[in-house]
Amino acid sequence: MEEIEAKYLLEDGRKPRSSLRRLSEALFRAGYLVRPQGNEAVRDVYFDTPEGAALKAGWSLRWRERPGRPRTVTAKRLGGGSSGFFERTELEQTVSGQAALPGNPTDAAPDAFSVALSLALERGQVRELLDTLGIDLGRLQPTFALHNQRTRIALTNQAEYPRALVELSMDQVRVAADRPLSFTEFEFELRQGPERMLKDLGLVLADQSRLYPARVSKFQRGRLAIGCIGAPRPLPAFSPDDTWLSLCRAHLDHNREALWLWEAHAWESLHPEGVHQLRVACRRLRSTLAAMEAVVPPRQVQPLIAELRWLTRQLGPLRDLDVHLEWLDGVRGRLAKSAGPALNTYAAHLHRRRRLAHARVRAALGSDRFGQLASSLDRLAESFTAESNLDTTSIRAVSAALIEPPLERLLRRGNRIDRNSPPDKLHRLRIDLKKLRYRLELINCAMTEQLAPVSERLGKLQALLGAHQDAGVAAAALRAYRRSRNPGPVEKCAFRKLIRSEQATVAKQHRKFLKVWQRFARDADWLLAPVINPEDR
């Protein structure tokens, strides 16, 4: 059976009941009969084999329980949404017999879960699919659970769509994970009637300022929350004598896949990893394109580098606010309970800014400019299949010229850092360090063993500089906020304590950096000898 849905997310999850009321009023004015169908608690447990056999075959598997209703097992075809519109194959069967999951299936013994599934799937569409895919029921295990408070409403429009029915569900979802993820989704499922009805409903939804189209499924969000999001296909292994163009082509394909994978999560921005990983994908693509200038005309790649830099800048403010909000959650325990209201007010201020930053990200990702960037990257990748683009320059021949300039710049600037250097100098050094790391990533698949020591050292430096930068940004944001209002004594005391704490962190990370930097600068020539010394190549 084909499942056809339109899905919309509630911005920042705020005031779901009032949002549902406003939406219902707008639907009524547009000619729809709105009939409440009640509330229900839904528990969805997703499962797969340890190696993700169903996921690799393009399916998600779900066990659903609702009080007073039959338990079901469902298999859904995977796929993202376009402008909130999802159309997927769905196979569903009612659980047979008295099969029941353990109370907390993700903590239960695998055997207990397998027994419950074996009882549930004696026969039916899902069982037939698993048999077709060659998936052994005994190897299926729970991966995560969703807890959903669902409000159901039936929508009809006899004037425009006689005998058509859409079920509207407001889902207030919580994903059980080490870092729980919560969101509110409005789901419009076409039960009967033409697809045009869903598209017409989209015109009503477009006027709801707090709602925006979803791009991924609950299953994909759940996997992101537990840290099991899919990854691009791994890079193949290369030798130093392989061509530089073949290496760049592989990196271009790999990072384009990462761009498409994370773009949808950045659009939704329910989890901070989406924007973060999209920025990383943009930077890696820029590094790959810059490295390609050794074998392709610069005019082919420089405009794309500029556009990727634009996209990275659009993502920056949202990423900074996500980091700052995460920091704020972590520092609450340092202060007395009396500081709670002051921190709540500050958090509300940050969330208001975050909503604006998120709107700018959605505008950028939904713009013609981003669409043209995506098309240009696709055309560049396709152009590499042409014989005219074959170049025999080896990885060995290019690697030194690729690494030496950013390394020299990093060493020159790093050696100038002392105890009195201002934070902006360390921040610029951090940017230089990232550029060097991205360039080393390009040749890592051809020189993995040789580059392992330097990658480890650079990772430590980047972590120190990142902690230094985050603490400095936090202190500056707190000072700016304090200047913008007239705080009371308790609030003033709380912010003073936090600012001093972050300033102390800045100084501490600065001192640590100087020690680690001295060891790196001393060993840099030895660490990078396999790449930059011709006699060792």
C-alpha positions as CSV (number, residue, x, y, z in Angstrom):
1,M,0.0,0.0,0.0
2,E,1.2,3.5,-0.8
3,E,1.2,5.9,2.2
4,I,0.7,9.6,1.2
5,E,1.3,12.3,3.8
6,A,2.2,15.9,4.3
7,K,4.3,16.7,7.3
8,Y,5.0,20.0,9.0
9,L,7.1,20.8,12.1
10,L,6.3,23.3,14.8
11,E,9.1,25.8,15.0
12,D,11.1,25.3,18.2
13,G,8.2,23.1,19.5
14,R,6.5,26.0,21.1
15,K,2.9,26.1,22.3
16,P,1.6,23.1,20.4
17,R,-2.0,23.4,21.7
18,S,-2.4,27.0,20.7
19,S,-0.8,26.2,17.3
20,L,-3.3,23.4,16.7
21,R,-6.2,25.7,17.6
22,R,-5.1,28.3,15.2
23,L,-4.5,25.7,12.5
24,S,-8.0,24.3,13.1
25,E,-9.6,27.7,12.8
26,A,-7.7,28.4,9.5
27,L,-8.8,25.0,8.1
28,F,-12.4,25.7,9.1
29,R,-12.3,29.1,7.4
30,A,-10.9,27.4,4.3
31,G,-14.0,25.2,4.1
32,Y,-12.8,22.1,5.9
33,L,-14.9,20.2,8.5
34,V,-12.7,19.6,11.5
35,R,-13.8,16.7,13.7
36,P,-11.6,15.8,16.8
37,Q,-11.0,12.0,17.1
38,G,-9.4,12.0,20.5
39,N,-5.9,11.6,22.0
40,E,-3.8,8.5,22.4
41,A,-0.3,7.5,23.7
42,V,1.8,5.7,21.0
43,R,4.9,3.8,21.6
44,D,7.0,3.0,18.5
45,V,10.0,0.6,18.8
46,Y,12.2,0.5,15.7
47,F,14.3,-2.6,15.1
48,D,16.8,-4.1,12.7
49,T,19.7,-6.6,12.7
50,P,23.0,-5.4,14.3
51,E,24.5,-4.7,10.9
52,G,21.3,-2.8,9.7
53,A,20.2,-5.3,7.0
54,A,16.7,-3.7,6.6
55,L,18.1,-0.2,6.5
56,K,20.6,-1.2,3.8
57,A,17.8,-2.7,1.8
58,G,15.9,0.6,2.1
59,W,13.3,-0.2,4.8
60,S,12.5,0.8,8.3
61,L,10.9,-1.7,10.7
62,R,8.5,-0.6,13.5
63,W,6.5,-2.2,16.3
64,R,3.6,0.0,17.4
65,E,1.6,-0.2,20.6
66,R,-1.5,2.0,21.5
67,P,-3.7,1.4,24.5
68,G,-7.0,-0.2,23.5
69,R,-5.9,-0.9,19.9
70,P,-4.2,-3.9,18.2
71,R,-0.5,-3.9,18.2
72,T,1.0,-3.7,14.7
73,V,4.3,-4.3,12.9
74,T,5.1,-2.0,10.0
75,A,7.8,-1.9,7.2
76,K,8.2,1.4,5.4
77,R,10.3,2.3,2.4
78,L,12.8,4.9,3.2
79,G,12.9,8.3,1.6
80,G,12.9,12.0,2.3
81,G,10.2,14.5,1.8
82,S,9.9,17.3,-0.8
83,S,8.2,20.4,0.6
84,G,6.7,18.3,3.4
85,F,5.2,15.8,1.0
86,F,6.0,12.1,1.6
87,E,4.9,9.2,-0.6
88,R,6.2,5.8,0.5
89,T,5.3,2.1,0.3
90,E,4.0,0.8,3.6
91,L,3.4,-2.8,4.7
92,E,1.6,-3.4,7.9
93,Q,0.2,-6.4,9.8
94,T,-1.5,-6.9,13.1
95,V,0.5,-8.7,15.7
96,S,-0.8,-12.2,16.0
97,G,-1.6,-14.0,19.2
98,Q,-0.5,-12.7,22.6
99,A,3.0,-11.5,21.5
100,A,4.1,-8.5,23.6
101,L,7.4,-6.6,23.8
102,P,9.3,-6.3,27.1
103,G,8.5,-3.2,29.1
104,N,11.7,-1.5,28.0
105,P,12.7,-3.3,24.8
106,T,15.9,-1.4,24.2
107,D,17.2,-2.6,27.5
108,A,15.8,-6.1,27.3
109,A,17.9,-9.2,26.4
110,P,18.0,-9.7,22.6
111,D,16.5,-13.2,23.0
112,A,13.4,-11.8,24.7
113,F,12.8,-9.4,21.8
114,S,13.4,-12.1,19.2
115,V,10.9,-14.4,20.8
116,A,8.2,-11.6,20.8
117,L,8.9,-10.9,17.1
118,S,8.8,-14.6,16.2
119,L,5.4,-14.9,17.8
120,A,4.2,-11.6,16.2
121,L,5.3,-12.4,12.7
122,E,4.1,-15.9,12.1
123,R,2.8,-14.8,8.7
124,G,1.8,-11.6,6.9
125,Q,3.2,-8.9,4.6
126,V,6.0,-7.9,6.8
127,R,7.1,-11.5,7.4
128,E,7.1,-12.1,3.6
129,L,9.2,-9.0,3.1
130,L,11.8,-10.1,5.7
131,D,11.9,-13.6,4.1
132,T,12.4,-12.0,0.7
133,L,15.3,-9.8,2.1
134,G,16.8,-12.9,3.8
135,I,16.6,-11.4,7.3
136,D,16.6,-13.9,10.1
137,L,14.0,-12.9,12.8
138,G,16.4,-14.3,15.5
139,R,18.9,-11.5,14.7
140,L,16.5,-8.6,14.9
141,Q,17.1,-6.2,17.8
142,P,15.5,-3.0,19.0
143,T,17.4,0.2,18.1
144,F,15.4,3.0,19.7
145,A,11.9,3.9,20.9
146,L,9.7,6.9,20.2
147,H,7.1,8.0,22.7
148,N,4.3,10.0,21.1
149,Q,1.3,11.9,22.5
150,R,-1.0,12.0,19.5
151,T,-4.0,14.2,18.9
152,R,-6.1,13.0,16.0
153,I,-8.5,15.1,13.9
154,A,-10.5,14.1,10.8
155,L,-10.7,16.6,7.9
156,T,-13.3,16.6,5.2
157,N,-14.3,19.1,2.5
158,Q,-17.6,18.0,0.9
159,A,-17.7,21.1,-1.4
160,E,-14.3,20.5,-3.0
161,Y,-13.5,16.9,-2.3
162,P,-16.7,14.7,-1.7
163,R,-15.9,11.4,0.0
164,A,-12.3,12.4,0.6
165,L,-10.8,12.1,4.1
166,V,-7.5,13.3,5.6
167,E,-6.4,12.4,9.1
168,L,-4.5,15.2,10.9
169,S,-2.3,14.1,13.7
170,M,-0.5,16.4,16.1
171,D,2.4,14.3,17.3
172,Q,4.4,15.4,20.4
173,V,7.3,13.1,20.1
174,R,10.2,12.2,22.4
175,V,13.0,10.0,21.3
176,A,14.5,8.0,24.1
177,A,18.3,8.6,23.9
178,D,21.3,9.7,26.0
179,R,20.5,13.2,24.7
180,P,16.7,13.0,24.3
181,L,15.2,14.7,21.2
182,S,11.7,16.2,21.4
183,F,9.7,17.7,18.6
184,T,6.1,18.4,17.5
185,E,5.0,17.3,14.0
186,F,1.7,17.9,12.3
187,E,1.0,15.0,10.0
188,F,-1.7,15.0,7.3
189,E,-2.4,11.5,6.0
190,L,-4.6,11.0,3.0
191,R,-7.0,8.2,3.9
192,Q,-9.1,8.4,0.7
193,G,-9.5,10.9,-2.1
194,P,-7.1,12.7,-4.6
195,E,-3.6,13.8,-3.8
196,R,-4.6,17.3,-4.8
197,M,-6.4,17.6,-1.5
198,L,-3.1,17.4,0.4
199,K,-1.5,20.0,-1.9
200,D,-4.5,22.4,-1.4
201,L,-4.1,21.9,2.4
202,G,-0.5,23.1,1.9
203,L,-1.9,26.5,0.8
204,V,-3.6,26.8,4.3
205,L,-0.4,25.7,6.0
206,A,1.7,28.2,4.2
207,D,0.0,30.9,6.2
208,Q,0.9,29.3,9.5
209,S,4.0,31.1,10.5
210,R,5.1,28.6,13.2
211,L,4.9,25.6,10.9
212,Y,7.5,24.6,8.2
213,P,7.7,21.6,5.9
214,A,9.4,18.5,7.2
215,R,12.2,16.9,5.2
216,V,12.9,13.6,7.0
217,S,10.9,10.9,8.8
218,K,10.6,10.2,12.5
219,F,12.7,7.2,11.9
220,Q,15.6,9.2,10.5
221,R,15.3,11.8,13.3
222,G,15.4,8.9,15.8
223,R,18.6,7.5,14.3
224,L,20.2,10.9,14.4
225,A,19.3,11.3,18.1
226,I,21.0,8.0,19.0
227,G,24.0,8.8,16.8
228,C,23.4,6.2,14.1
229,I,22.7,8.5,11.2
230,G,23.8,7.0,7.9
231,A,27.1,8.0,6.3
232,P,28.2,8.5,2.7
233,R,29.8,5.6,1.0
234,P,33.4,5.2,2.4
235,L,36.3,6.4,0.3
236,P,38.2,3.7,-1.6
237,A,41.8,3.0,-0.7
238,F,44.4,4.8,-2.9
239,S,48.2,4.4,-3.3
240,P,50.5,7.4,-3.7
241,D,51.0,6.5,-7.3
242,D,47.3,6.8,-8.2
243,T,46.2,9.9,-10.1
244,W,45.4,13.1,-8.2
245,L,42.3,13.5,-10.3
246,S,40.9,10.1,-9.3
247,L,41.4,11.0,-5.7
248,C,39.7,14.4,-6.0
249,R,36.8,12.8,-7.9
250,A,36.3,10.3,-5.1
251,H,36.4,13.1,-2.5
252,L,34.0,15.2,-4.5
253,D,31.4,12.4,-4.7
254,H,31.9,11.5,-1.0
255,N,31.4,15.1,0.2
256,R,28.5,15.7,-2.2
257,E,26.7,12.7,-0.6
258,A,27.4,14.2,2.8
259,L,26.0,17.5,1.7
260,W,22.7,16.0,0.6
261,L,22.6,13.7,3.7
262,W,22.9,16.6,6.1
263,E,21.1,19.3,4.2
264,A,17.7,17.9,5.1
265,H,18.6,17.7,8.8
266,A,20.0,21.2,8.8
267,W,16.7,22.4,7.2
268,E,14.7,20.9,10.1
269,S,17.4,21.8,12.7
270,L,15.8,19.7,15.4
271,H,19.2,18.4,16.4
272,P,22.4,20.5,16.4
273,E,24.4,17.9,14.5
274,G,22.5,18.7,11.3
275,V,23.8,22.2,10.9
276,H,27.3,21.2,12.3
277,Q,27.8,18.4,9.8
278,L,26.5,20.4,6.9
279,R,29.1,23.1,7.6
280,V,31.8,20.4,7.8
281,A,30.6,19.0,4.5
282,C,30.8,22.5,2.9
283,R,34.4,23.0,4.2
284,R,35.5,19.7,3.0
285,L,34.0,20.4,-0.4
286,R,35.8,23.7,-0.5
287,S,39.1,22.0,0.4
288,T,38.5,19.4,-2.3
289,L,37.7,22.0,-5.0
290,A,40.8,24.1,-4.1
291,A,43.0,21.0,-4.3
292,M,41.6,20.2,-7.8
293,E,43.1,23.4,-9.1
294,A,46.3,21.4,-9.6
295,V,44.7,19.4,-12.4
296,V,41.7,21.4,-13.7
297,P,41.3,25.0,-14.7
298,P,40.6,27.3,-11.7
299,R,37.7,28.9,-13.4
300,Q,35.8,25.5,-13.1
301,V,36.1,25.5,-9.3
302,Q,36.6,29.0,-7.9
303,P,32.9,30.1,-8.4
304,L,31.8,27.0,-6.5
305,I,34.2,27.7,-3.7
306,A,32.7,31.2,-3.3
307,E,29.2,29.8,-3.2
308,L,30.1,27.1,-0.6
309,R,31.7,29.9,1.5
310,W,28.4,31.8,1.2
311,L,26.5,28.8,2.4
312,T,28.9,28.2,5.3
313,R,28.3,31.8,6.5
314,Q,24.5,31.3,6.4
315,L,24.9,28.4,8.7
316,G,27.3,30.0,11.1
317,P,24.9,32.0,13.4
318,L,22.6,29.0,14.0
319,R,25.6,26.8,14.8
320,D,27.0,29.3,17.2
321,L,23.6,29.5,19.0
322,D,23.3,25.7,19.2
323,V,26.7,25.6,20.8
324,H,25.9,28.4,23.3
325,L,22.5,26.8,24.3
326,E,24.3,23.5,24.9
327,W,26.8,25.3,27.0
328,L,24.0,27.0,29.0
329,D,22.4,23.6,29.8
330,G,25.8,22.4,31.1
331,V,26.5,25.4,33.4
332,R,23.2,25.4,35.3
333,G,24.6,23.2,38.0
334,R,27.3,25.7,38.8
335,L,24.8,28.2,40.1
336,A,22.4,28.4,43.0
337,K,18.8,27.6,42.4
338,S,17.9,31.3,42.8
339,A,19.7,32.0,39.5
340,G,17.3,29.7,37.7
341,P,14.8,32.5,36.6
342,A,17.7,34.6,35.2
343,L,19.1,31.7,33.2
344,N,15.6,30.9,31.9
345,T,15.2,34.5,30.7
346,Y,18.5,34.3,29.0
347,A,17.7,30.9,27.4
348,A,14.4,32.4,26.1
349,H,16.4,35.3,24.6
350,L,18.7,32.8,22.9
351,H,15.8,30.7,21.6
352,R,14.3,33.8,20.0
353,R,17.5,34.5,18.2
354,R,17.8,30.9,17.2
355,R,14.3,31.0,15.6
356,L,15.5,33.9,13.4
357,A,18.8,32.2,12.6
358,H,16.9,29.0,11.7
359,A,14.5,30.9,9.4
360,R,17.6,32.3,7.6
361,V,19.0,28.8,7.1
362,R,15.7,27.6,5.7
363,A,15.6,30.6,3.4
364,A,19.1,29.8,2.2
365,L,18.6,26.1,1.6
366,G,15.3,26.8,-0.1
367,S,16.7,29.5,-2.4
368,D,17.5,29.4,-6.1
369,R,21.0,30.2,-5.2
370,F,21.4,26.9,-3.3
371,G,19.6,25.0,-6.1
372,Q,22.1,26.4,-8.6
373,L,25.0,25.5,-6.4
374,A,23.7,21.9,-6.1
375,S,23.3,21.7,-9.9
376,S,26.8,23.1,-10.5
377,L,28.3,20.5,-8.2
378,D,26.5,17.8,-10.1
379,R,27.7,19.1,-13.4
380,L,31.2,19.2,-12.2
381,A,31.1,15.6,-11.0
382,E,29.6,14.5,-14.4
383,S,32.3,16.3,-16.3
384,F,34.9,14.0,-14.8
385,T,33.5,11.1,-16.7
386,A,34.7,12.7,-20.0
387,E,38.0,11.4,-21.4
388,S,39.2,15.0,-21.9
389,N,39.5,15.3,-18.1
390,L,41.9,12.4,-17.7
391,D,45.1,13.7,-16.0
392,T,48.0,11.4,-15.0
393,T,49.5,13.6,-12.3
394,S,50.0,11.3,-9.3
395,I,49.0,11.9,-5.6
396,R,52.7,11.6,-4.8
397,A,53.6,14.5,-7.1
398,V,50.9,16.9,-5.7
399,S,50.9,16.1,-2.0
400,A,53.9,18.2,-1.0
401,A,52.7,21.3,-2.8
402,L,49.3,20.8,-1.2
403,I,50.5,20.5,2.4
404,E,53.6,22.8,2.6
405,P,51.9,26.3,2.2
406,P,49.2,25.8,4.9
407,L,51.8,24.1,7.2
408,E,54.2,26.9,6.9
409,R,51.5,29.5,7.5
410,L,50.3,27.5,10.6
411,L,53.8,27.2,12.0
412,R,54.6,30.9,11.3
413,R,51.5,32.1,13.1
414,G,51.5,29.6,15.8
415,N,55.1,30.4,16.8
416,R,54.1,34.0,17.3
417,I,51.5,33.1,19.9
418,D,52.6,33.8,23.5
419,R,50.9,34.3,26.9
420,N,49.8,37.8,26.0
421,S,48.3,37.0,22.5
422,P,44.7,38.2,22.1
423,P,41.9,35.6,21.5
424,D,41.4,36.6,17.9
425,K,44.9,35.4,17.0
426,L,44.2,32.0,18.5
427,H,40.9,32.0,16.5
428,R,42.7,32.7,13.2
429,L,45.2,30.0,14.1
430,R,42.3,27.6,14.6
431,I,41.0,28.4,11.1
432,D,44.5,27.7,9.7
433,L,44.7,24.4,11.5
434,K,41.3,23.3,10.2
435,K,42.4,24.1,6.6
436,L,45.5,22.0,7.1
437,R,43.5,19.1,8.6
438,Y,41.1,19.2,5.6
439,R,44.0,19.0,3.2
440,L,45.5,16.1,5.1
441,E,42.2,14.3,4.9
442,L,42.4,14.5,1.1
443,I,45.5,12.3,1.1
444,N,44.8,10.3,4.2
445,C,43.3,7.4,2.2
446,A,46.6,7.1,0.3
447,M,48.8,7.5,3.3
448,T,46.8,6.4,6.4
449,E,49.6,4.9,8.4
450,Q,52.0,7.8,7.7
451,L,49.5,10.5,8.7
452,A,48.1,8.9,11.8
453,P,50.6,10.6,14.2
454,V,50.1,14.1,12.8
455,S,46.3,13.7,12.6
456,E,46.3,12.8,16.3
457,R,48.4,15.9,17.2
458,L,46.3,18.3,15.1
459,G,43.2,16.9,16.7
460,K,44.4,17.7,20.2
461,L,45.3,21.3,19.1
462,Q,42.0,21.8,17.5
463,A,40.1,20.6,20.6
464,L,42.1,23.0,22.8
465,L,41.5,25.9,20.4
466,G,37.8,25.0,20.1
467,A,37.3,25.0,23.9
468,H,39.2,28.4,24.0
469,Q,37.0,29.9,21.3
470,D,33.7,28.6,22.8
471,A,34.5,30.0,26.2
472,G,35.5,33.3,24.8
473,V,32.3,33.5,22.7
474,A,30.2,32.5,25.7
475,A,31.8,35.3,27.9
476,A,31.3,37.9,25.1
477,A,27.6,36.9,24.6
478,L,26.9,37.1,28.3
479,R,28.5,40.5,28.6
480,A,26.5,41.8,25.6
481,Y,23.3,40.5,27.1
482,R,24.0,42.0,30.5
483,R,24.6,45.4,28.9
484,S,21.3,45.2,27.0
485,R,19.2,45.1,30.1
486,N,19.0,46.3,33.7
487,P,19.6,43.1,35.7
488,G,18.6,42.7,39.3
489,P,21.1,41.7,42.0
490,V,20.6,38.0,41.7
491,E,20.8,38.1,37.9
492,K,23.8,40.3,38.0
493,C,25.6,38.0,40.4
494,A,24.8,34.9,38.3
495,F,26.1,36.5,35.1
496,R,29.2,37.8,36.8
497,K,30.0,34.3,38.1
498,L,29.5,32.8,34.6
499,I,31.6,35.4,32.9
500,R,34.5,35.0,35.3
501,S,34.3,31.2,34.9
502,E,34.5,31.4,31.1
503,Q,37.3,33.9,31.3
504,A,39.2,31.5,33.5
505,T,38.5,28.7,31.0
506,V,39.9,31.0,28.2
507,A,43.1,31.5,30.2
508,K,43.4,27.8,31.1
509,Q,43.0,26.6,27.5
510,H,45.5,29.3,26.4
511,R,48.1,27.9,28.7
512,K,47.4,24.3,27.7
513,F,47.7,25.2,24.0
514,L,51.1,26.8,24.5
515,K,52.4,23.5,25.9
516,V,50.9,21.3,23.3
517,W,51.9,23.7,20.5
518,Q,55.6,23.6,21.5
519,R,55.6,19.8,21.1
520,F,53.8,20.0,17.8
521,A,56.1,22.7,16.3
522,R,59.2,20.8,17.4
523,D,58.0,17.5,15.8
524,A,56.2,19.0,12.7
525,D,59.0,18.2,10.2
526,W,59.2,14.6,11.5
527,L,55.5,14.1,11.5
528,L,55.0,15.4,8.0
529,A,58.2,14.0,6.5
530,P,56.3,11.2,4.5
531,V,54.5,14.0,2.7
532,I,56.7,17.0,2.4
533,N,60.3,15.5,2.1
534,P,61.0,14.3,-1.4
535,E,63.6,11.8,-0.2
536,D,61.1,10.0,1.9
537,R,58.5,9.7,-0.9
